[in-house]
Amino acid sequence: MAKYLYVYHGGSDPETEEEVAEVLDAWGNWLGSMGAAVIDGGNPVGRSSTVNPDGSVTDDGGANPASGYSLIEAADFDDALAKAKGCPILQAGGSIEVAEVIDM
């Protein structure tokens, strides 16, 4: 099985404690549905910056900064994409970048 990195972008934040509980349950259910394929369920990420080739730093994290990540196993790229389609961030208006991790 190959490893795939999911990089989450955007998504709205829950506003009430009830919404927080619903979102946490949705994420737990989705990650749980993949079982042993989840290598690292990941975490949200905070502020990001971009270090440019000339050494300058852009403090906004770029055009579409990351909001979190996960690392999973999948049979192939299509399987990784199919698994990503169940992610709760999509219902919150976010997106997922899927990339195969290359073992070196």
C-alpha positions as CSV (number, residue, x, y, z in Angstrom):
1,M,0.0,0.0,0.0
2,A,1.2,3.5,-0.8
3,K,1.1,6.4,1.6
4,Y,-0.8,9.6,0.7
5,L,-0.7,13.1,2.3
6,Y,-4.0,14.9,2.6
7,V,-3.5,18.7,3.0
8,Y,-6.6,20.5,4.0
9,H,-7.3,24.0,2.8
10,G,-9.9,26.4,4.1
11,G,-13.2,25.3,5.6
12,S,-15.3,27.3,8.0
13,D,-14.9,27.1,11.8
14,P,-17.7,25.9,14.0
15,E,-19.2,28.8,16.0
16,T,-21.0,27.0,18.9
17,E,-20.0,24.3,21.3
18,E,-22.7,22.1,19.7
19,E,-21.2,22.7,16.2
20,V,-17.7,21.9,17.6
21,A,-19.0,18.6,18.9
22,E,-20.7,17.8,15.6
23,V,-17.6,18.6,13.6
24,L,-15.4,16.5,15.9
25,D,-17.8,13.6,15.6
26,A,-17.9,13.9,11.8
27,W,-14.1,13.8,11.7
28,G,-13.9,10.9,14.1
29,N,-16.4,8.9,12.1
30,W,-14.7,9.6,8.8
31,L,-11.2,8.7,10.1
32,G,-12.6,5.7,11.9
33,S,-14.3,4.5,8.7
34,M,-10.8,4.1,7.2
35,G,-9.5,1.9,10.0
36,A,-5.9,0.9,9.7
37,A,-5.5,2.9,6.6
38,V,-5.0,6.0,8.8
39,I,-1.3,6.3,9.6
40,D,-1.6,9.7,11.2
41,G,-5.0,11.3,11.6
42,G,-3.2,14.7,11.6
43,N,-4.2,18.0,13.1
44,P,-5.3,21.5,12.2
45,V,-2.4,23.9,11.6
46,G,-2.0,27.5,12.7
47,R,-0.5,30.5,11.0
48,S,1.7,29.8,8.0
49,S,4.3,31.7,6.2
50,T,6.1,31.1,2.9
51,V,9.9,31.4,2.5
52,N,10.6,32.4,-1.0
53,P,13.7,31.6,-3.2
54,D,15.2,35.0,-2.5
55,G,14.9,34.5,1.2
56,S,12.0,36.9,1.7
57,V,9.0,35.7,3.8
58,T,5.4,36.1,2.9
59,D,3.3,36.0,6.1
60,D,0.0,35.0,4.7
61,G,0.9,31.4,3.8
62,G,0.3,31.9,0.1
63,A,-2.9,31.9,-2.0
64,N,-4.4,28.9,-0.3
65,P,-2.7,28.2,3.0
66,A,-3.0,24.8,4.6
67,S,-5.5,24.4,7.5
68,G,-4.5,20.8,8.4
69,Y,-3.2,17.4,7.3
70,S,-3.6,13.6,7.5
71,L,-1.4,10.7,6.3
72,I,-3.2,7.6,5.0
73,E,-2.5,4.4,3.1
74,A,-4.4,3.5,0.0
75,A,-4.2,0.9,-2.7
76,D,-3.6,3.5,-5.4
77,F,-4.2,7.2,-6.2
78,D,-7.8,6.6,-7.2
79,D,-8.4,4.9,-3.8
80,A,-6.8,7.8,-2.0
81,L,-9.1,10.3,-3.9
82,A,-12.2,8.2,-3.1
83,K,-11.3,8.1,0.6
84,A,-10.8,11.9,0.6
85,K,-14.3,12.5,-0.8
86,G,-15.8,11.5,2.6
87,C,-13.9,14.2,4.5
88,P,-16.0,16.6,6.6
89,I,-13.9,19.6,5.5
90,L,-15.7,19.4,2.1
91,Q,-19.1,20.1,3.8
92,A,-17.4,23.1,5.5
93,G,-16.4,24.7,2.2
94,G,-12.8,23.5,2.2
95,S,-10.8,21.4,-0.1
96,I,-8.2,18.6,0.0
97,E,-4.9,18.4,-1.8
98,V,-3.9,14.7,-2.2
99,A,-0.3,13.8,-2.9
100,E,1.5,10.4,-2.9
101,V,4.3,10.2,-0.4
102,I,7.5,9.0,-2.2
103,D,9.6,6.7,0.0
104,M,13.3,7.6,-0.4
